[in-house]
Amino acid sequence: MSDINVPPVSGSAGELQRKRPPRAAYALPSLFTAGNIFLGYLSIVRTIEGAILFHANPDAAALDFRIAAQTIGWSFVLDGLDGRVARMTNTTSEFGKELDSLADIISFGIAPAILAYVWGVHFVAPVAGGPAGIDQLQKAGTFLAFLFLVCGAARLARFNVQKNPVPKNPGSPDKKYFVGLPIPAGAGLIASIIYGQGSMPLSDWMWSSAWMALLGLVSFLMVSTWRYHSFKELNFMRPRSPVMVVFMCSLIFAIWNWSQQVLLVLAGVYVASGVLIRLGGLARRLFGGTPRDTSARSVNNIA
């Protein structure tokens, strides 16, 4: 019995205590998350200021909308850093995960929904239907902006309750793909369009209608079970090939010099990638004769 009571030296409590990171280290990922929340709040404030200033000073209002879109982009950066910092410092916690989700619904749900409505719908000039037509257009815009928000919230909730979500089209590792469009990517597309267009709000009802159709499409993609690459296999701590280093440096240089065009292309390509993956799977099943795998449906019934 004495042998059972003596723990091995390598697994002693003292050694485990030394391996545990200090308590102050747990605050580091939360600081990135707090920065994410602040940028989402700042985006909402600048959107409201732009709406107030537009009729008096359109150029100043366009600058406010531009900053509101940029802050959502920087929120995207901080959202990617907080999780990586937590894993690098071994300070992941349930509190951090919940705080990150709350930050995402502010920065990638509420902020882009308000910005999308004010920028794309609120300042549309009178249409053929007169005031009644404008009223109906704004009601539709209010609904679609809300739809974007609620679908983003549902996307976050589904991600939180699924430990290992399986895409609807199986055959790839779970961690390689997201199930549905991630809400940061949806918000990034909204922000990149506003930033790339020049930030002057839409005034033509046809463009506004197309904008609302895009909001509806992005909302659907977020709650769909279509696959989107997660890029979780990327680890910047590992050695990289010279080709990858050159590519990353070129991408940084392009974003620095042509940020409006490059960010818009990157966001658009990523959102379209899930649609292309889905269409490719349908084409293989239709023309390749591959039987559809129904065994994963029981796994995906909550997706």
C-alpha positions as CSV (number, residue, x, y, z in Angstrom):
1,M,0.0,0.0,0.0
2,S,2.9,2.3,0.6
3,D,3.9,2.2,-3.1
4,I,0.4,3.4,-4.0
5,N,0.5,6.4,-1.7
6,V,3.8,7.7,-3.2
7,P,3.2,9.7,-6.4
8,P,5.8,9.6,-9.1
9,V,8.3,12.5,-9.1
10,S,7.5,13.6,-12.7
11,G,3.8,14.0,-11.9
12,S,4.1,15.7,-8.5
13,A,1.9,18.5,-7.5
14,G,4.8,20.8,-7.2
15,E,5.9,20.2,-10.8
16,L,2.3,20.7,-12.0
17,Q,2.1,23.9,-10.1
18,R,5.3,25.2,-11.8
19,K,3.9,24.3,-15.2
20,R,0.7,26.3,-14.6
21,P,0.9,29.8,-16.0
22,P,0.7,32.7,-13.6
23,R,-2.7,34.2,-12.9
24,A,-1.8,37.5,-14.6
25,A,-1.3,35.6,-17.9
26,Y,-5.0,34.8,-18.0
27,A,-5.8,38.5,-18.4
28,L,-3.8,38.7,-21.6
29,P,-6.3,37.0,-24.0
30,S,-9.1,38.9,-22.2
31,L,-7.4,42.2,-23.1
32,F,-7.6,41.3,-26.8
33,T,-11.3,40.4,-26.3
34,A,-11.9,43.7,-24.5
35,G,-10.3,45.5,-27.4
36,N,-12.6,43.6,-29.8
37,I,-15.6,44.9,-27.7
38,F,-14.3,48.4,-27.7
39,L,-13.9,48.5,-31.5
40,G,-17.4,47.1,-32.0
41,Y,-18.7,49.9,-29.7
42,L,-16.7,52.5,-31.6
43,S,-18.1,51.3,-34.9
44,I,-21.6,51.8,-33.6
45,V,-20.8,55.3,-32.3
46,R,-19.2,56.4,-35.6
47,T,-22.2,55.0,-37.6
48,I,-24.6,57.1,-35.5
49,E,-22.4,60.2,-35.8
50,G,-22.3,59.6,-39.6
51,A,-26.1,59.4,-39.8
52,I,-26.4,62.6,-37.8
53,L,-23.8,64.5,-39.9
54,F,-24.8,63.3,-43.4
55,H,-27.2,66.1,-44.5
56,A,-25.0,68.9,-43.0
57,N,-21.6,67.5,-44.1
58,P,-21.7,64.4,-46.4
59,D,-17.9,64.2,-46.5
60,A,-17.6,64.1,-42.8
61,A,-20.3,61.5,-42.6
62,A,-18.5,59.4,-45.2
63,L,-15.4,59.5,-43.0
64,D,-17.4,58.3,-40.1
65,F,-18.8,55.4,-42.1
66,R,-15.3,54.6,-43.3
67,I,-14.0,54.5,-39.7
68,A,-16.9,52.4,-38.7
69,A,-16.0,49.8,-41.4
70,Q,-12.3,49.9,-40.5
71,T,-13.0,49.2,-36.8
72,I,-14.9,46.1,-37.7
73,G,-11.9,45.0,-39.8
74,W,-9.6,45.6,-36.8
75,S,-12.0,43.7,-34.6
76,F,-11.5,40.7,-37.0
77,V,-7.8,40.9,-36.3
78,L,-8.2,41.0,-32.5
79,D,-10.7,38.2,-32.6
80,G,-8.2,36.0,-34.3
81,L,-5.4,36.9,-31.9
82,D,-7.2,36.3,-28.5
83,G,-7.7,32.6,-29.1
84,R,-4.2,32.1,-30.5
85,V,-2.7,34.0,-27.5
86,A,-4.7,31.9,-25.1
87,R,-3.5,28.7,-26.7
88,M,0.1,29.8,-26.9
89,T,0.1,30.8,-23.2
90,N,-2.0,27.8,-22.1
91,T,-4.6,30.2,-20.6
92,T,-7.8,28.9,-22.2
93,S,-10.8,29.0,-20.0
94,E,-14.6,28.8,-20.2
95,F,-14.8,32.4,-19.1
96,G,-12.7,33.5,-22.0
97,K,-14.8,31.4,-24.5
98,E,-18.0,33.0,-23.3
99,L,-16.5,36.5,-23.3
100,D,-15.3,36.0,-26.8
101,S,-18.8,35.0,-28.0
102,L,-20.3,38.1,-26.4
103,A,-17.7,40.3,-28.0
104,D,-18.4,38.7,-31.4
105,I,-22.1,39.4,-31.2
106,I,-21.3,43.1,-30.6
107,S,-18.5,43.6,-33.1
108,F,-19.7,41.2,-35.9
109,G,-23.4,41.2,-35.2
110,I,-24.8,44.5,-33.9
111,A,-22.2,46.9,-35.3
112,P,-22.3,45.6,-38.9
113,A,-26.1,45.3,-38.8
114,I,-26.5,49.0,-37.8
115,L,-23.8,50.1,-40.3
116,A,-25.4,48.0,-43.1
117,Y,-28.8,49.6,-42.5
118,V,-27.7,53.2,-42.1
119,W,-25.2,53.1,-45.0
120,G,-27.2,51.0,-47.4
121,V,-30.8,51.9,-46.8
122,H,-31.4,55.0,-44.7
123,F,-30.3,57.6,-47.2
124,V,-32.0,56.2,-50.3
125,A,-33.6,59.0,-52.5
126,P,-37.4,58.9,-53.2
127,V,-38.4,56.1,-55.5
128,A,-41.3,55.8,-58.0
129,G,-43.7,55.0,-55.1
130,G,-42.9,58.3,-53.3
131,P,-42.8,58.4,-49.5
132,A,-44.7,55.1,-49.3
133,G,-42.1,53.4,-51.5
134,I,-39.3,54.7,-49.3
135,D,-41.1,53.6,-46.2
136,Q,-41.5,50.0,-47.5
137,L,-37.8,50.0,-48.6
138,Q,-36.7,51.0,-45.1
139,K,-38.9,48.4,-43.5
140,A,-37.4,45.7,-45.7
141,G,-33.9,47.0,-44.8
142,T,-34.7,47.0,-41.1
143,F,-35.9,43.4,-41.3
144,L,-32.8,42.2,-43.4
145,A,-30.4,44.0,-41.1
146,F,-32.1,42.3,-38.1
147,L,-32.0,39.0,-40.0
148,F,-28.2,39.4,-40.4
149,L,-28.0,39.9,-36.6
150,V,-30.2,37.0,-35.5
151,C,-28.6,34.6,-38.0
152,G,-25.1,35.7,-36.7
153,A,-26.3,35.0,-33.1
154,A,-27.6,31.6,-34.1
155,R,-24.3,30.8,-35.9
156,L,-22.4,31.6,-32.7
157,A,-24.8,29.6,-30.5
158,R,-24.5,26.6,-32.8
159,F,-20.7,26.8,-32.7
160,N,-20.7,27.0,-28.9
161,V,-22.9,23.9,-28.4
162,Q,-21.1,21.8,-31.0
163,K,-17.8,20.4,-29.7
164,N,-16.8,18.8,-33.0
165,P,-19.2,20.0,-35.7
166,V,-19.2,17.9,-38.8
167,P,-19.8,19.6,-42.2
168,K,-22.8,18.5,-44.2
169,N,-20.4,17.3,-46.9
170,P,-18.2,14.8,-45.0
171,G,-14.9,13.4,-46.1
172,S,-12.6,16.0,-44.5
173,P,-11.2,16.5,-41.0
174,D,-13.6,18.2,-38.6
175,K,-11.1,21.0,-37.7
176,K,-10.4,21.8,-41.3
177,Y,-13.8,23.3,-42.0
178,F,-16.4,25.5,-40.4
179,V,-20.1,24.5,-40.6
180,G,-21.6,27.6,-42.2
181,L,-20.1,31.0,-42.8
182,P,-18.4,32.3,-39.6
183,I,-20.0,35.5,-38.4
184,P,-16.6,37.5,-38.5
185,A,-16.4,36.6,-42.2
186,G,-19.9,37.8,-42.8
187,A,-19.2,41.1,-41.0
188,G,-15.9,41.4,-42.8
189,L,-17.7,41.3,-46.2
190,I,-20.1,44.0,-45.1
191,A,-17.3,46.2,-43.8
192,S,-15.0,45.6,-46.8
193,I,-17.7,46.6,-49.3
194,I,-18.4,49.8,-47.4
195,Y,-14.7,50.6,-47.1
196,G,-13.9,49.6,-50.7
197,Q,-16.8,51.6,-52.2
198,G,-15.6,54.9,-50.7
199,S,-17.9,55.0,-47.7
200,M,-20.4,57.4,-49.3
201,P,-23.9,55.9,-48.4
202,L,-26.1,54.5,-51.1
203,S,-28.8,56.8,-52.5
204,D,-30.2,54.7,-55.5
205,W,-33.0,52.3,-54.6
206,M,-31.7,49.7,-57.1
207,W,-28.3,49.5,-55.4
208,S,-30.0,49.5,-52.1
209,S,-32.2,46.6,-53.1
210,A,-29.1,44.7,-54.3
211,W,-27.4,45.5,-50.9
212,M,-30.4,44.0,-49.0
213,A,-30.3,40.9,-51.2
214,L,-26.6,40.5,-50.2
215,L,-27.6,40.8,-46.5
216,G,-30.1,38.1,-47.0
217,L,-27.6,35.8,-48.7
218,V,-25.0,36.3,-46.0
219,S,-27.6,35.6,-43.4
220,F,-28.5,32.3,-45.1
221,L,-24.9,31.3,-45.4
222,M,-24.2,31.8,-41.7
223,V,-27.0,29.4,-40.6
224,S,-26.4,26.9,-43.5
225,T,-24.4,23.7,-43.1
226,W,-22.1,24.6,-46.1
227,R,-18.4,24.1,-45.6
228,Y,-16.0,27.0,-45.1
229,H,-12.2,26.5,-44.6
230,S,-11.2,27.2,-41.0
231,F,-7.4,27.7,-41.6
232,K,-6.9,26.3,-38.1
233,E,-4.0,24.1,-39.4
234,L,-2.0,27.3,-39.9
235,N,0.6,27.7,-37.2
236,F,2.8,30.7,-37.4
237,M,5.2,29.3,-34.8
238,R,6.4,26.6,-37.1
239,P,9.1,27.1,-39.8
240,R,7.7,28.2,-43.1
241,S,8.9,27.5,-46.6
242,P,10.5,30.4,-48.6
243,V,7.5,30.4,-50.9
244,M,5.0,30.8,-48.1
245,V,7.2,33.6,-46.6
246,V,7.2,35.4,-49.9
247,F,3.5,35.0,-50.3
248,M,2.7,36.4,-46.9
249,C,5.0,39.3,-47.3
250,S,3.4,40.1,-50.7
251,L,0.0,39.9,-49.2
252,I,0.9,42.3,-46.4
253,F,2.4,44.7,-49.0
254,A,-0.7,44.6,-51.1
255,I,-3.0,45.2,-48.2
256,W,-0.8,48.1,-47.1
257,N,-0.9,49.8,-50.5
258,W,-4.2,48.7,-51.9
259,S,-6.2,47.9,-48.8
260,Q,-9.7,48.7,-50.2
261,Q,-9.4,46.5,-53.3
262,V,-7.4,43.7,-51.7
263,L,-9.6,43.4,-48.6
264,L,-12.8,43.4,-50.7
265,V,-11.4,40.6,-52.9
266,L,-10.3,38.5,-50.0
267,A,-13.7,38.8,-48.2
268,G,-15.6,38.2,-51.4
269,V,-13.5,35.1,-52.4
270,Y,-13.9,33.6,-48.9
271,V,-17.7,34.0,-48.8
272,A,-18.0,32.7,-52.3
273,S,-15.7,29.7,-51.5
274,G,-18.5,28.0,-49.5
275,V,-20.9,28.4,-52.3
276,L,-18.4,26.9,-54.8
277,I,-17.6,24.0,-52.5
278,R,-21.4,23.3,-52.2
279,L,-22.0,23.6,-56.0
280,G,-18.9,21.3,-56.6
281,G,-20.3,18.7,-54.3
282,L,-23.7,18.8,-56.0
283,A,-22.0,18.5,-59.4
284,R,-20.1,15.5,-58.3
285,R,-23.2,13.8,-57.0
286,L,-25.2,14.6,-60.2
287,F,-22.6,13.8,-62.8
288,G,-20.2,11.6,-61.0
289,G,-22.7,9.1,-59.7
290,T,-21.4,9.3,-56.2
291,P,-24.2,8.2,-53.8
292,R,-25.1,10.7,-51.2
293,D,-23.9,9.9,-47.7
294,T,-26.8,10.0,-45.3
295,S,-25.0,8.6,-42.3
296,A,-23.8,12.1,-41.2
297,R,-27.4,13.5,-41.0
298,S,-27.9,12.3,-37.5
299,V,-24.7,14.1,-36.5
300,N,-25.8,17.3,-38.2
301,N,-29.3,17.5,-37.0
302,I,-28.5,20.4,-34.8
303,A,-26.5,22.3,-37.4
